[in-house]
């Protein structure tokens, strides 16, 4: 009887495997990638973290009692709220209004009397926006230059690769220190400084994308389907962006996901050093900058620990999602 049960279980297992294989044959490539991605528990955790963080940063402020003008300064002498736009009043006020968590301020207030929780939400908006915009800029430039270099080869490839090496050799932090000083000298408002910062970061980081795309296209252009495309006589731009680049997209998606975490980390480092998002506007990096005050470092963990945790969680989440996408797009993993 036990032998018969074992045989039945084996037959059932074989039937299930055959059924799964049959279903897999009728799945689209996108469905196969999605199934592989959802099987990766860490990738799913990372995706959930990113969705939760996006809701916290973009929807959370709608429920804050401090409203849109949450970034204000409180004068501790008069307890008067000074709005962010009133720069003269901010400069003339004696500001030292940090406080620990309370019922009114769940994460307390910083040294300017700003609500840390609400500022954390708005700071997250800036940090996430920087990540997505910089990656978008670097992808547009990198895919275009890498596609041209990989397709044409020869002198065109040599010139573009030398340009790539020049950009890779640029010392990023010293350059941003110079740019920040120039923006201050030109009296650029802190509100617009972040846009210049994003554009410059995108201009510098495109080189890595171009190098990766170029390597992939050098291999793909020798494929049989590209020889068939050559025989049809279609335009060069169409061959690059319709036939070559789409086949590199899985690698590009994985690289972009990984770069998002790196860019957010870089922006946080820049803001911590005072060359990123300008005061009084918030980012997670310049919120952590408060740790330079020895009193805040020891006694007011509520001011600098939350933004540090947010940076840690978001960067980890992007890395988890990137690893999941890499495995999902890998044909060797589809078994």
Residue pairs with C-beta under 8 A, 6 or more apart in sequence:
24 32
27 35
32 334
33 328
33 329
34 328
36 327
36 328
36 333
36 334
37 43
37 44
37 324
37 325
37 327
37 328
38 44
40 323
40 324
40 327
40 328
42 320
42 323
42 324
43 320
43 321
43 323
43 324
43 325
43 327
43 328
44 324
45 317
45 320
46 316
46 317
46 318
46 319
46 320
46 321
46 324
47 317
47 320
47 321
47 324
49 313
49 314
49 316
49 317
49 320
50 314
50 317
50 318
50 321
53 124
53 128
53 310
53 313
53 314
53 317
54 128
56 121
56 124
57 121
57 122
57 124
57 125
57 128
58 125
60 121
61 68
61 70
61 118
61 121
61 122
64 70
64 115
64 117
64 118
64 121
66 72
66 115
66 118
69 83
69 84
70 114
70 115
70 118
70 119
70 121
70 122
71 84
71 114
71 119
71 122
71 280
71 281
71 282
72 81
72 82
72 83
72 84
72 113
72 114
73 81
73 82
73 84
73 89
73 90
73 93
73 95
73 97
73 112
73 113
73 114
73 280
74 80
74 81
74 82
74 95
74 97
74 109
74 112
74 113
74 114
75 81
75 82
75 93
75 94
75 95
75 97
75 113
76 94
76 95
76 96
76 97
76 113
77 93
77 94
81 113
82 89
82 90
82 93
84 90
84 280
84 281
90 280
95 111
95 112
95 113
96 111
97 109
97 111
97 112
97 113
98 108
98 109
98 110
98 111
98 113
98 296
98 300
98 303
99 105
99 108
99 109
99 113
100 108
100 300
100 302
101 107
101 108
101 302
102 108
105 115
105 116
105 117
106 117
107 115
107 116
107 117
107 120
107 302
107 306
108 116
108 300
108 302
108 303
109 115
109 116
110 116
110 119
110 287
110 290
110 303
111 290
111 293
111 296
111 303
112 280
116 287
116 302
116 303
116 306
117 306
119 282
119 287
120 282
120 284
120 287
120 306
120 307
120 310
122 281
122 282
123 282
123 283
123 284
123 286
123 287
123 307
124 284
124 310
124 314
126 194
126 277
126 281
126 282
126 283
126 284
127 264
127 267
127 268
127 283
127 284
127 285
127 310
127 311
127 314
128 264
128 314
129 198
130 194
130 197
130 198
130 201
130 263
130 264
130 267
130 283
131 260
131 261
131 263
131 264
131 267
132 260
133 198
133 202
134 198
134 201
134 202
134 205
134 259
134 263
134 267
135 202
135 256
135 259
135 260
135 263
136 202
137 198
137 199
137 201
137 202
137 203
137 206
138 202
138 205
138 206
138 208
138 209
138 259
139 206
139 209
139 252
139 256
141 202
141 203
141 206
141 209
141 210
142 206
142 207
142 208
142 209
142 210
142 212
142 213
143 209
143 210
143 213
143 245
143 248
143 252
145 160
145 163
145 164
145 206
145 210
146 160
146 209
146 210
146 211
146 212
146 213
146 214
146 217
147 213
147 214
147 217
147 240
147 241
147 244
147 245
148 156
148 160
148 240
149 156
149 157
149 160
149 161
149 210
149 214
149 217
150 157
150 213
150 214
150 215
150 216
150 217
150 218
150 220
150 221
150 244
151 217
151 221
151 236
151 239
151 240
151 244
153 218
157 214
160 210
160 214
161 211
161 214
163 207
164 207
164 210
164 211
165 207
167 203
167 204
167 206
167 207
168 207
168 208
170 204
172 204
172 266
173 269
173 270
173 273
173 275
175 200
175 204
176 197
176 200
176 270
176 275
177 273
177 275
179 196
179 197
179 200
179 275
180 193
180 274
180 275
183 193
183 196
188 196
190 277
190 278
190 279
190 280
190 281
191 281
193 277
193 278
194 276
194 277
194 278
194 281
194 283
197 267
197 270
197 276
197 277
201 263
201 266
201 267
205 259
205 263
208 255
208 259
209 252
209 255
209 259
212 251
212 252
212 255
213 245
213 248
213 252
216 247
216 248
216 251
217 240
217 244
217 245
217 248
220 226
220 244
220 247
220 248
221 244
225 243
226 239
226 243
226 244
229 239
229 243
230 239
234 242
250 325
250 329
251 329
253 325
253 329
254 322
254 325
254 326
254 329
257 318
257 321
257 322
257 325
258 318
258 319
258 322
260 318
261 314
261 315
261 316
261 317
261 318
261 319
261 322
262 315
264 311
264 314
264 315
264 318
265 311
265 315
267 276
267 277
267 283
267 285
268 276
268 283
268 284
268 285
268 288
268 311
269 276
269 285
270 276
270 285
271 277
271 283
271 284
271 285
271 286
271 288
271 289
272 285
272 286
272 288
272 289
274 286
274 289
276 283
276 285
276 286
277 283
277 285
277 286
279 286
284 307
284 308
284 310
284 311
285 307
285 311
287 303
287 304
287 306
287 307
288 304
288 307
288 308
288 311
290 296
290 300
290 303
290 304
291 297
291 304
296 303
296 304
297 304
327 333
